[in-house]
Amino acid sequence: MAEQVAPFNVAILAVPEVTASALYGMVDLFSSPGRDFRFITQGMAGDQRMRP
């Protein structure tokens, strides 16, 4: 069985010029590793590897 690894924190720097869609796009991007691949291939959500 694979060892359970705790997700690591990812900081996202938002400057005044950033739009909401770009910022939340980065949140979605960093939230998906590990979680979405298992959902696509096996039909159930996997463990979240990054925590934005």
C-alpha distance matrix in Angstrom:
0.0 3.8 6.5 9.0 12.3 15.6 17.9 20.9 24.4 26.6 30.4 32.7 36.3 38.8 42.4 45.4 45.5 42.1 42.0 39.9 38.3 37.3 35.8 33.8 32.8 31.2 29.4 28.0 27.1 25.1 23.5 22.1 19.5 16.0 17.6 20.1 18.4 15.9 19.0 21.0 18.7 17.0 19.6 17.7 17.5 14.5 14.1 17.3 17.1 20.8 23.2 26.8
3.8 0.0 3.8 6.4 9.0 12.5 14.6 17.4 21.0 23.1 26.8 29.2 32.7 35.3 38.9 41.9 42.1 38.7 38.8 36.8 35.4 34.1 32.6 30.8 29.7 27.9 26.3 25.1 24.0 21.8 20.4 19.2 16.3 13.1 15.3 17.9 16.3 14.3 17.6 19.6 17.7 16.7 19.1 17.0 16.2 12.7 11.8 14.5 13.7 17.4 20.0 23.5
6.5 3.8 0.0 3.8 6.3 9.8 12.5 15.1 18.8 21.2 24.9 27.6 31.1 33.8 37.4 40.5 41.0 37.7 38.1 36.1 35.0 33.6 31.7 30.2 29.4 27.3 25.5 24.8 23.8 21.2 19.9 19.4 16.6 13.7 15.9 19.0 18.0 16.3 19.4 21.7 20.3 19.3 21.3 18.7 17.3 13.7 11.7 13.9 12.7 16.1 18.4 22.0
9.0 6.4 3.8 0.0 3.8 6.6 9.4 12.5 15.9 18.6 22.2 24.9 28.4 31.0 34.7 37.7 38.3 35.0 35.3 33.1 32.2 31.0 28.9 27.2 26.8 24.7 22.6 22.1 21.5 18.7 17.1 17.0 14.7 12.0 13.5 17.0 16.7 15.1 17.8 20.5 19.7 18.6 20.0 17.0 15.0 11.5 8.9 10.9 10.2 13.3 15.2 18.9
12.3 9.0 6.3 3.8 0.0 3.8 6.4 8.9 12.6 15.2 18.8 21.6 25.1 27.8 31.4 34.5 35.2 32.0 32.6 30.6 29.9 28.4 26.2 24.9 24.5 22.1 20.1 20.1 19.2 16.1 15.1 15.5 13.0 11.1 13.1 16.6 16.6 15.8 18.4 20.9 20.6 20.0 21.3 18.4 15.8 12.2 9.0 9.6 7.8 10.5 12.5 16.0
15.6 12.5 9.8 6.6 3.8 0.0 3.8 6.4 9.6 12.8 16.1 19.1 22.5 25.2 28.8 31.8 32.8 29.7 30.3 28.2 27.8 26.5 23.9 22.7 22.8 20.3 18.0 18.5 18.1 14.6 13.5 14.7 13.0 11.8 13.1 16.7 17.5 17.0 19.0 21.8 22.0 21.5 22.1 19.0 15.9 12.8 9.1 8.6 7.2 8.7 9.7 13.3
17.9 14.6 12.5 9.4 6.4 3.8 0.0 3.8 6.7 9.4 12.9 15.6 19.1 21.7 25.3 28.3 29.1 26.0 26.5 24.5 24.1 22.7 20.2 19.0 19.0 16.4 14.2 14.9 14.4 10.9 9.9 11.6 10.2 9.9 11.1 14.5 15.7 15.8 17.5 20.0 20.8 20.8 21.1 18.2 14.7 12.0 8.4 6.4 4.4 4.9 6.1 9.7
20.9 17.4 15.1 12.5 8.9 6.4 3.8 0.0 3.8 6.6 10.0 13.1 16.3 19.3 22.8 26.0 26.9 24.0 25.1 23.4 23.3 21.5 18.9 18.3 18.5 15.4 13.6 15.1 14.2 10.4 10.7 12.9 11.5 12.3 13.7 16.7 17.9 18.7 20.3 22.5 23.5 23.8 24.2 21.4 17.9 15.3 11.9 9.3 6.7 5.1 5.9 8.5
24.4 21.0 18.8 15.9 12.6 9.6 6.7 3.8 0.0 3.8 6.6 9.8 13.0 15.8 19.3 22.5 23.7 20.9 22.1 20.5 20.9 19.0 16.0 15.9 16.6 13.3 11.5 13.8 13.3 9.6 10.3 13.3 12.8 14.3 15.2 17.8 19.5 20.7 21.8 23.8 25.4 25.9 25.8 23.1 19.4 17.3 14.1 10.9 9.1 6.0 4.8 5.8
26.6 23.1 21.2 18.6 15.2 12.8 9.4 6.6 3.8 0.0 3.8 6.5 9.9 12.8 16.2 19.5 20.4 17.6 19.0 17.8 18.0 15.7 13.0 13.4 13.8 10.2 9.2 11.8 10.9 7.5 9.4 12.4 12.2 14.7 15.5 17.4 19.2 21.0 21.9 23.5 25.3 26.3 26.2 23.8 20.1 18.4 15.7 12.2 10.2 6.6 5.9 4.6
30.4 26.8 24.9 22.2 18.8 16.1 12.9 10.0 6.6 3.8 0.0 3.8 6.4 9.6 12.9 16.2 17.4 15.0 16.8 16.0 16.9 14.5 11.5 12.8 13.7 10.2 9.7 13.0 12.5 9.8 11.9 15.1 15.4 18.2 18.7 20.3 22.3 24.3 24.9 26.3 28.4 29.5 29.1 26.9 23.2 21.7 19.2 15.5 13.9 10.2 8.7 6.0
32.7 29.2 27.6 24.9 21.6 19.1 15.6 13.1 9.8 6.5 3.8 0.0 3.8 6.3 9.8 13.1 13.9 11.3 13.1 12.6 13.5 11.0 8.0 10.0 10.9 7.7 8.0 11.6 11.2 9.5 12.0 15.0 16.0 19.1 19.3 20.2 22.4 24.8 25.0 26.0 28.5 29.9 29.3 27.3 23.7 22.8 20.7 16.9 15.7 12.0 10.5 7.0
36.3 32.7 31.1 28.4 25.1 22.5 19.1 16.3 13.0 9.9 6.4 3.8 0.0 3.8 6.5 10.1 11.3 9.5 12.2 12.5 14.1 11.4 8.8 11.8 12.9 10.1 11.1 14.6 14.3 13.1 15.6 18.5 19.6 22.8 23.0 23.8 26.0 28.4 28.5 29.5 32.0 33.5 32.8 31.0 27.4 26.5 24.5 20.7 19.5 15.7 14.2 10.7
38.8 35.3 33.8 31.0 27.8 25.2 21.7 19.3 15.8 12.8 9.6 6.3 3.8 0.0 3.8 6.7 8.1 6.3 8.9 9.5 11.7 9.5 7.1 10.4 12.1 10.3 11.4 14.8 15.1 14.7 16.8 19.7 21.3 24.6 24.4 24.7 27.2 29.7 29.4 30.2 33.0 34.5 33.5 31.9 28.3 28.0 26.2 22.5 21.7 18.0 16.2 12.4
42.4 38.9 37.4 34.7 31.4 28.8 25.3 22.8 19.3 16.2 12.9 9.8 6.5 3.8 0.0 3.8 5.5 5.6 9.1 10.9 13.3 11.2 9.7 13.3 14.7 13.4 14.9 18.1 18.2 18.1 20.4 23.1 24.7 28.1 27.9 28.1 30.5 33.1 32.8 33.3 36.2 37.9 36.9 35.4 31.9 31.6 30.0 26.2 25.4 21.6 20.0 16.2
45.4 41.9 40.5 37.7 34.5 31.8 28.3 26.0 22.5 19.5 16.2 13.1 10.1 6.7 3.8 0.0 3.8 5.6 8.3 10.4 13.3 12.1 11.1 14.4 16.2 15.6 17.0 19.9 20.5 20.8 22.8 25.4 27.4 30.8 30.3 30.2 32.8 35.4 34.7 35.2 38.3 40.0 38.7 37.3 33.9 34.0 32.5 28.8 28.3 24.6 22.7 18.9
45.5 42.1 41.0 38.3 35.2 32.8 29.1 26.9 23.7 20.4 17.4 13.9 11.3 8.1 5.5 3.8 0.0 3.8 6.6 9.8 11.8 10.3 10.6 14.0 15.0 14.9 16.9 19.4 19.6 20.5 22.8 24.9 26.9 30.5 30.0 29.5 31.9 34.8 34.0 34.1 37.2 39.2 38.0 36.9 33.7 33.9 32.7 29.1 28.5 25.0 23.6 19.8
42.1 38.7 37.7 35.0 32.0 29.7 26.0 24.0 20.9 17.6 15.0 11.3 9.5 6.3 5.6 5.6 3.8 0.0 3.8 6.7 8.4 6.6 6.8 10.3 11.2 11.2 13.2 15.5 15.9 17.0 19.1 21.2 23.3 26.8 26.3 25.7 28.1 31.0 30.2 30.4 33.5 35.4 34.1 33.1 29.9 30.1 29.1 25.5 25.1 21.7 20.3 16.6
42.0 38.8 38.1 35.3 32.6 30.3 26.5 25.1 22.1 19.0 16.8 13.1 12.2 8.9 9.1 8.3 6.6 3.8 0.0 3.8 5.5 5.4 6.4 8.8 9.9 11.1 12.8 14.5 15.5 17.1 18.7 20.5 23.1 26.5 25.4 24.6 27.2 30.0 28.7 28.8 32.2 34.0 32.4 31.6 28.6 29.3 28.7 25.2 25.4 22.1 20.7 17.1
39.9 36.8 36.1 33.1 30.6 28.2 24.5 23.4 20.5 17.8 16.0 12.6 12.5 9.5 10.9 10.4 9.8 6.7 3.8 0.0 3.8 5.5 5.1 6.1 8.2 10.0 10.6 12.2 14.0 15.5 16.4 18.4 21.3 24.5 23.0 22.3 25.2 27.7 26.2 26.6 30.1 31.6 29.8 28.8 25.8 26.7 26.1 22.7 23.4 20.3 18.5 15.1
38.3 35.4 35.0 32.2 29.9 27.8 24.1 23.3 20.9 18.0 16.9 13.5 14.1 11.7 13.3 13.3 11.8 8.4 5.5 3.8 0.0 3.8 5.5 5.3 5.8 8.6 9.9 10.3 11.9 14.2 15.1 16.4 19.4 22.6 21.1 19.9 22.7 25.3 23.8 23.8 27.3 29.0 27.3 26.6 23.9 25.0 24.8 21.6 22.3 19.6 18.4 15.3
37.3 34.1 33.6 31.0 28.4 26.5 22.7 21.5 19.0 15.7 14.5 11.0 11.4 9.5 11.2 12.1 10.3 6.6 5.4 5.5 3.8 0.0 3.8 5.6 5.0 6.4 8.8 9.9 10.3 12.5 14.2 15.6 18.1 21.5 20.7 19.7 22.1 25.0 24.0 23.9 27.2 29.2 27.9 27.2 24.2 24.7 24.3 20.8 20.9 18.0 17.2 13.9
35.8 32.6 31.7 28.9 26.2 23.9 20.2 18.9 16.0 13.0 11.5 8.0 8.8 7.1 9.7 11.1 10.6 6.8 6.4 5.1 5.5 3.8 0.0 3.8 5.3 5.3 6.6 8.9 9.9 11.0 12.5 14.7 17.2 20.5 19.6 19.3 22.0 24.6 23.7 24.2 27.3 29.0 27.6 26.4 23.2 23.5 22.5 19.0 19.0 15.8 14.4 10.9
33.8 30.8 30.2 27.2 24.9 22.7 19.0 18.3 15.9 13.4 12.8 10.0 11.8 10.4 13.3 14.4 14.0 10.3 8.8 6.1 5.3 5.6 3.8 0.0 3.8 5.3 4.8 6.2 8.5 9.9 10.4 12.4 15.4 18.4 17.0 16.5 19.5 21.9 20.6 21.3 24.6 26.0 24.4 23.2 20.1 20.7 20.1 16.7 17.5 14.6 13.2 10.2
32.8 29.7 29.4 26.8 24.5 22.8 19.0 18.5 16.6 13.8 13.7 10.9 12.9 12.1 14.7 16.2 15.0 11.2 9.9 8.2 5.8 5.0 5.3 3.8 0.0 3.8 5.4 5.1 6.1 8.7 9.8 10.8 13.6 16.9 15.9 14.8 17.4 20.2 19.1 19.2 22.4 24.3 23.0 22.2 19.3 19.8 19.6 16.4 16.8 14.3 13.9 11.2
31.2 27.9 27.3 24.7 22.1 20.3 16.4 15.4 13.3 10.2 10.2 7.7 10.1 10.3 13.4 15.6 14.9 11.2 11.1 10.0 8.6 6.4 5.3 5.3 3.8 0.0 3.8 5.4 4.9 6.1 8.4 10.1 12.1 15.7 15.3 14.9 17.2 20.0 19.6 20.0 22.9 24.7 23.8 22.6 19.4 19.2 18.4 14.9 14.6 11.7 11.3 8.5
29.4 26.3 25.5 22.6 20.1 18.0 14.2 13.6 11.5 9.2 9.7 8.0 11.1 11.4 14.9 17.0 16.9 13.2 12.8 10.6 9.9 8.8 6.6 4.8 5.4 3.8 0.0 3.8 5.5 5.4 6.0 8.7 11.3 14.3 13.4 13.6 16.4 18.7 18.1 19.1 22.0 23.3 22.2 20.5 17.1 17.1 16.0 12.4 12.8 9.8 8.6 6.0
28.0 25.1 24.8 22.1 20.1 18.5 14.9 15.1 13.8 11.8 13.0 11.6 14.6 14.8 18.1 19.9 19.4 15.5 14.5 12.2 10.3 9.9 8.9 6.2 5.1 5.4 3.8 0.0 3.8 5.6 5.1 6.2 9.5 12.4 11.0 10.4 13.4 15.8 14.8 15.6 18.7 20.1 18.8 17.6 14.4 14.9 14.6 11.4 12.4 10.4 10.1 8.6
27.1 24.0 23.8 21.5 19.2 18.1 14.4 14.2 13.3 10.9 12.5 11.2 14.3 15.1 18.2 20.5 19.6 15.9 15.5 14.0 11.9 10.3 9.9 8.5 6.1 4.9 5.5 3.8 0.0 3.8 5.5 5.7 7.7 11.3 11.0 10.3 12.3 15.3 15.1 15.4 18.1 20.0 19.4 18.4 15.3 15.0 14.7 11.6 11.5 9.6 10.5 9.2
25.1 21.8 21.2 18.7 16.1 14.6 10.9 10.4 9.6 7.5 9.8 9.5 13.1 14.7 18.1 20.8 20.5 17.0 17.1 15.5 14.2 12.5 11.0 9.9 8.7 6.1 5.4 5.6 3.8 0.0 3.8 5.6 6.7 10.0 10.3 10.9 12.9 15.4 15.7 16.7 19.0 20.5 20.1 18.5 15.1 14.0 12.8 9.3 8.5 6.0 7.1 6.2
23.5 20.4 19.9 17.1 15.1 13.5 9.9 10.7 10.3 9.4 11.9 12.0 15.6 16.8 20.4 22.8 22.8 19.1 18.7 16.4 15.1 14.2 12.5 10.4 9.8 8.4 6.0 5.1 5.5 3.8 0.0 3.8 6.1 8.5 7.6 8.7 11.4 13.2 13.1 14.8 17.2 18.1 17.4 15.4 11.8 11.2 10.1 6.6 7.4 5.7 6.2 6.6
22.1 19.2 19.4 17.0 15.5 14.7 11.6 12.9 13.3 12.4 15.1 15.0 18.5 19.7 23.1 25.4 24.9 21.2 20.5 18.4 16.4 15.6 14.7 12.4 10.8 10.1 8.7 6.2 5.7 5.6 3.8 0.0 3.9 6.2 5.3 5.3 7.8 10.1 10.1 11.3 13.6 15.0 14.5 13.1 9.9 9.4 9.4 6.9 7.9 7.8 9.5 10.2
19.5 16.3 16.6 14.7 13.0 13.0 10.2 11.5 12.8 12.2 15.4 16.0 19.6 21.3 24.7 27.4 26.9 23.3 23.1 21.3 19.4 18.1 17.2 15.4 13.6 12.1 11.3 9.5 7.7 6.7 6.1 3.9 0.0 3.8 5.5 6.4 7.1 9.3 10.8 11.8 13.2 14.7 15.2 13.8 10.7 8.9 8.5 6.5 5.9 6.9 9.9 11.4
16.0 13.1 13.7 12.0 11.1 11.8 9.9 12.3 14.3 14.7 18.2 19.1 22.8 24.6 28.1 30.8 30.5 26.8 26.5 24.5 22.6 21.5 20.5 18.4 16.9 15.7 14.3 12.4 11.3 10.0 8.5 6.2 3.8 0.0 3.8 6.0 5.8 6.7 8.9 10.6 11.2 12.0 12.9 11.2 8.4 5.7 5.7 5.5 5.6 8.4 11.4 13.7
17.6 15.3 15.9 13.5 13.1 13.1 11.1 13.7 15.2 15.5 18.7 19.3 23.0 24.4 27.9 30.3 30.0 26.3 25.4 23.0 21.1 20.7 19.6 17.0 15.9 15.3 13.4 11.0 11.0 10.3 7.6 5.3 5.5 3.8 0.0 3.8 5.9 6.0 6.6 9.1 10.7 10.9 10.7 8.6 5.2 4.1 5.2 5.0 7.3 9.4 11.3 13.5
20.1 17.9 19.0 17.0 16.6 16.7 14.5 16.7 17.8 17.4 20.3 20.2 23.8 24.7 28.1 30.2 29.5 25.7 24.6 22.3 19.9 19.7 19.3 16.5 14.8 14.9 13.6 10.4 10.3 10.9 8.7 5.3 6.4 6.0 3.8 0.0 3.8 5.5 4.9 6.2 8.6 9.8 9.3 8.6 6.2 6.7 8.9 8.5 10.4 11.9 13.8 15.2
18.4 16.3 18.0 16.7 16.6 17.5 15.7 17.9 19.5 19.2 22.3 22.4 26.0 27.2 30.5 32.8 31.9 28.1 27.2 25.2 22.7 22.1 22.0 19.5 17.4 17.2 16.4 13.4 12.3 12.9 11.4 7.8 7.1 5.8 5.9 3.8 0.0 3.8 5.4 5.2 6.2 8.3 9.2 9.3 8.0 7.5 9.9 10.4 11.4 13.5 16.1 17.7
15.9 14.3 16.3 15.1 15.8 17.0 15.8 18.7 20.7 21.0 24.3 24.8 28.4 29.7 33.1 35.4 34.8 31.0 30.0 27.7 25.3 25.0 24.6 21.9 20.2 20.0 18.7 15.8 15.3 15.4 13.2 10.1 9.3 6.7 6.0 5.5 3.8 0.0 3.8 5.4 5.1 5.4 6.8 6.3 5.8 5.2 8.6 10.4 12.0 14.8 17.1 19.3
19.0 17.6 19.4 17.8 18.4 19.0 17.5 20.3 21.8 21.9 24.9 25.0 28.5 29.4 32.8 34.7 34.0 30.2 28.7 26.2 23.8 24.0 23.7 20.6 19.1 19.6 18.1 14.8 15.1 15.7 13.1 10.1 10.8 8.9 6.6 4.9 5.4 3.8 0.0 3.8 5.6 5.5 4.4 4.4 4.6 6.5 10.1 11.4 13.8 16.0 17.7 19.5
21.0 19.6 21.7 20.5 20.9 21.8 20.0 22.5 23.8 23.5 26.3 26.0 29.5 30.2 33.3 35.2 34.1 30.4 28.8 26.6 23.8 23.9 24.2 21.3 19.2 20.0 19.1 15.6 15.4 16.7 14.8 11.3 11.8 10.6 9.1 6.2 5.2 5.4 3.8 0.0 3.8 5.9 5.8 7.7 8.3 9.8 13.2 14.1 15.9 17.9 19.9 21.3
18.7 17.7 20.3 19.7 20.6 22.0 20.8 23.5 25.4 25.3 28.4 28.5 32.0 33.0 36.2 38.3 37.2 33.5 32.2 30.1 27.3 27.2 27.3 24.6 22.4 22.9 22.0 18.7 18.1 19.0 17.2 13.6 13.2 11.2 10.7 8.6 6.2 5.1 5.6 3.8 0.0 3.8 6.1 8.3 9.7 10.2 13.7 15.4 16.8 19.4 21.8 23.6
17.0 16.7 19.3 18.6 20.0 21.5 20.8 23.8 25.9 26.3 29.5 29.9 33.5 34.5 37.9 40.0 39.2 35.4 34.0 31.6 29.0 29.2 29.0 26.0 24.3 24.7 23.3 20.1 20.0 20.5 18.1 15.0 14.7 12.0 10.9 9.8 8.3 5.4 5.5 5.9 3.8 0.0 3.8 5.7 8.2 9.1 12.8 15.2 17.2 20.0 22.1 24.4
19.6 19.1 21.3 20.0 21.3 22.1 21.1 24.2 25.8 26.2 29.1 29.3 32.8 33.5 36.9 38.7 38.0 34.1 32.4 29.8 27.3 27.9 27.6 24.4 23.0 23.8 22.2 18.8 19.4 20.1 17.4 14.5 15.2 12.9 10.7 9.3 9.2 6.8 4.4 5.8 6.1 3.8 0.0 3.8 6.9 9.3 13.1 15.1 17.7 20.1 21.6 23.6
17.7 17.0 18.7 17.0 18.4 19.0 18.2 21.4 23.1 23.8 26.9 27.3 31.0 31.9 35.4 37.3 36.9 33.1 31.6 28.8 26.6 27.2 26.4 23.2 22.2 22.6 20.5 17.6 18.4 18.5 15.4 13.1 13.8 11.2 8.6 8.6 9.3 6.3 4.4 7.7 8.3 5.7 3.8 0.0 3.8 6.4 9.9 12.2 15.2 17.7 18.9 21.2
17.5 16.2 17.3 15.0 15.8 15.9 14.7 17.9 19.4 20.1 23.2 23.7 27.4 28.3 31.9 33.9 33.7 29.9 28.6 25.8 23.9 24.2 23.2 20.1 19.3 19.4 17.1 14.4 15.3 15.1 11.8 9.9 10.7 8.4 5.2 6.2 8.0 5.8 4.6 8.3 9.7 8.2 6.9 3.8 0.0 3.8 6.9 8.6 11.8 14.0 15.1 17.5
14.5 12.7 13.7 11.5 12.2 12.8 12.0 15.3 17.3 18.4 21.7 22.8 26.5 28.0 31.6 34.0 33.9 30.1 29.3 26.7 25.0 24.7 23.5 20.7 19.8 19.2 17.1 14.9 15.0 14.0 11.2 9.4 8.9 5.7 4.1 6.7 7.5 5.2 6.5 9.8 10.2 9.1 9.3 6.4 3.8 0.0 3.8 6.4 9.0 11.9 13.6 16.5
14.1 11.8 11.7 8.9 9.0 9.1 8.4 11.9 14.1 15.7 19.2 20.7 24.5 26.2 30.0 32.5 32.7 29.1 28.7 26.1 24.8 24.3 22.5 20.1 19.6 18.4 16.0 14.6 14.7 12.8 10.1 9.4 8.5 5.7 5.2 8.9 9.9 8.6 10.1 13.2 13.7 12.8 13.1 9.9 6.9 3.8 0.0 3.8 6.2 9.2 10.9 14.1
17.3 14.5 13.9 10.9 9.6 8.6 6.4 9.3 10.9 12.2 15.5 16.9 20.7 22.5 26.2 28.8 29.1 25.5 25.2 22.7 21.6 20.8 19.0 16.7 16.4 14.9 12.4 11.4 11.6 9.3 6.6 6.9 6.5 5.5 5.0 8.5 10.4 10.4 11.4 14.1 15.4 15.2 15.1 12.2 8.6 6.4 3.8 0.0 3.8 5.8 7.3 10.4
17.1 13.7 12.7 10.2 7.8 7.2 4.4 6.7 9.1 10.2 13.9 15.7 19.5 21.7 25.4 28.3 28.5 25.1 25.4 23.4 22.3 20.9 19.0 17.5 16.8 14.6 12.8 12.4 11.5 8.5 7.4 7.9 5.9 5.6 7.3 10.4 11.4 12.0 13.8 15.9 16.8 17.2 17.7 15.2 11.8 9.0 6.2 3.8 0.0 3.8 6.9 10.0
20.8 17.4 16.1 13.3 10.5 8.7 4.9 5.1 6.0 6.6 10.2 12.0 15.7 18.0 21.6 24.6 25.0 21.7 22.1 20.3 19.6 18.0 15.8 14.6 14.3 11.7 9.8 10.4 9.6 6.0 5.7 7.8 6.9 8.4 9.4 11.9 13.5 14.8 16.0 17.9 19.4 20.0 20.1 17.7 14.0 11.9 9.2 5.8 3.8 0.0 3.8 6.3
23.2 20.0 18.4 15.2 12.5 9.7 6.1 5.9 4.8 5.9 8.7 10.5 14.2 16.2 20.0 22.7 23.6 20.3 20.7 18.5 18.4 17.2 14.4 13.2 13.9 11.3 8.6 10.1 10.5 7.1 6.2 9.5 9.9 11.4 11.3 13.8 16.1 17.1 17.7 19.9 21.8 22.1 21.6 18.9 15.1 13.6 10.9 7.3 6.9 3.8 0.0 3.8
26.8 23.5 22.0 18.9 16.0 13.3 9.7 8.5 5.8 4.6 6.0 7.0 10.7 12.4 16.2 18.9 19.8 16.6 17.1 15.1 15.3 13.9 10.9 10.2 11.2 8.5 6.0 8.6 9.2 6.2 6.6 10.2 11.4 13.7 13.5 15.2 17.7 19.3 19.5 21.3 23.6 24.4 23.6 21.2 17.5 16.5 14.1 10.4 10.0 6.3 3.8 0.0
